[in-house]
């Protein structure tokens, strides 16, 4: 009598922490996202959100900018002191300063309220894909790649003092490890796949942020700015009127 293999365990529900002070909106987002299978935890202010984040494990944070006590931008900064968990900021309509401040604080993306549930879920899925990003199989040695330097399979990419282990998803500058958020890492890998080639902002929005439409290029600009702060100011070059390129 043959024994059948045990059934695979069901996937663990994605845990999301929503920090939003508006009770009606907090409830609305929670109900909508739970319908998509997300396991929700909520907080009504920044300090409570920070305590929950420190006490429990989450796969994604959704932070409103305007929060009592510790605001969303300050909360994002505190999270980034210890964690690379994906962060999605929510901003009031037309408040560009909040968007910029949130992205500078380390957020991966943002949505403007009021936000359609389908758009919110699409952004969440995009962030989670980046957080579990696996690089494509490396080309066969000696085969021309897509602009990437040819090298033996598994050998790191090297650009001056910058080393990128595409298999282990580790980055070092002058031998020291550099901690990158999932979005920063995917952006760097996109540049590394096309060294010396100018990549336009809309191309980066499509390939890194999974935007199927024209998104806000400030997301790209501020993520590049954060990368420069970690890798060195001269590693990623601005080509005015076109985009950015990684120096070989």
JONOR-V227396 format. One line per field, one symbol per residue. psi: psi as a letter, one per 20 degrees, with the letter a starting at -180 (. if undefined). A space follows every 10 residues. Layout:
psi->???
This chain:
psi->oqpqqqqqqq qpqpppopop iogghggggg gghhhjjqop qqqirgghgg ggghhrpqiq popqgoqqdo rhghggghgi hiqjppppqp qqpjnhhggg hghhijqhrq qpqqpqghgg hggghgghgh hkppqqqqqp pippamiqpp rqpipqppnc jppoohgilq pqpkipqppq rhggghgghg ghilpipppq ghghgghgik pjroaoihgg ghhgghghhh iphihpppop ifcqqpp.
